[in-house]
C-alpha cells in the first residue's frame, strides 16, 4: 500500500516531499484503493458471468460520495494498514478523509 501511495503521489500526480498537500495525498490514497477495488470488481463480475446470474440495478439519489473512500477501506478490511502507512508518512487518515469529503467536484 505504501509503495502504491508513493507511486501515485510522485508519478501520477507529480508531487514530492516539497509539496505536502492533503488534496494530493487524498487523491493518491483514492487511486491506490481504487486499484484494489477494481481487482475485486473484476473477480465478482467474472463469477456472476460464469454463473449466468440475474442482475438488478438500483440508483439512489441519496448516495453519499463523500463517504465512498471510508466505506471502501472498511469493505476491503484495510483501515488499520492504511492508518499505519499514512502515520509513517506523517499523515493522518481522519484528516485526509475529512479533506476528501470537503472536495467539490464538477
N, C-alpha and C positions, 0 to 999 in steps of 0.2 A: 504494500500500500504506500509506503514512504517513497519508494522508487517511482511509482506511477505519479504520485502527487508532485514530486520534484520535476519529473519529466514534463508534465503538463504545465507547471508553473514556469519552468525555464525555457522550454522549447515551443510549446503550442501558444503560450500566452506571452512569451518573450520577456519574462521578468527575471530578476536576480535578487541577491541579498540587499541591493541598494534600493529596491522598490518593494517595500514591505506593506503592501496594500491588502486590506481584508477583502476587498472586492475580488481581486485576482486570486487570492487564496481560496475563497469560496468557489470561484469558477474552476480552479484546478481540482479541488475536492469533488465537486459535482461531476467533472469529467471522469475522474478515477472511479467513482461509484457507478457512473453510467456504464462503464466498461463491464463491470461485474453484473449489473442488471441485464445488460444485453446478452451476455452468455447464458444466464438463467432463462431469459425470454426465449432464446433460440431452442433450448432444450425442451421447454414447455410446448412451444409451437410444434416442434417435430413429434413430440409424444402425442399431442392431440391429433395431428395429421395422420400419424401411423395408426391410431385407433379410430379414425373417422368419427370423431366426437361432434355432437351438435354444439352450436355456439349461440349465446345470447349476448347482445350488445346493449349497453346502458350508458348514457351520458348524463351526468348530474351537473346542474348549474351551480351546485354547492361545492364543487371540487376545489380544495384549498391548495393552490400551487406553492404557497409559502412553506407548507409542511412536508412537501414531497421529499426533500433531502433527508429530513429526520426520519420519516417513515421508511424510506429506502434503507437507511442504515439499520433500523430496527429489524426490518424484514430479512436483511442479509445476515443479521447477527454479528455486526462488526463495530458496534458503538464503542466498546472498550478498546479495540485495536486502533480505531481512528483517533479516539481521545488521547491515547498514549503517543501515537505518531505525531499528532499536532502539538502535544505538550513538549515533546522532544525537539520540535522545530520552533518552539517559542510561541505557539498559537493556542488559543482557547476555542474548543469546539462550540461551546454555547455562544460565544461571541460571533463566530463565523456563521452559525445557523441564524442568529438574530440579524446579522448583516444581510444575509440572503433573503430573509423574509421582508426586509425593507426595500428590496430592489423593485423597481417598476419597469416592466417590460412592455414594449410596444409603443 
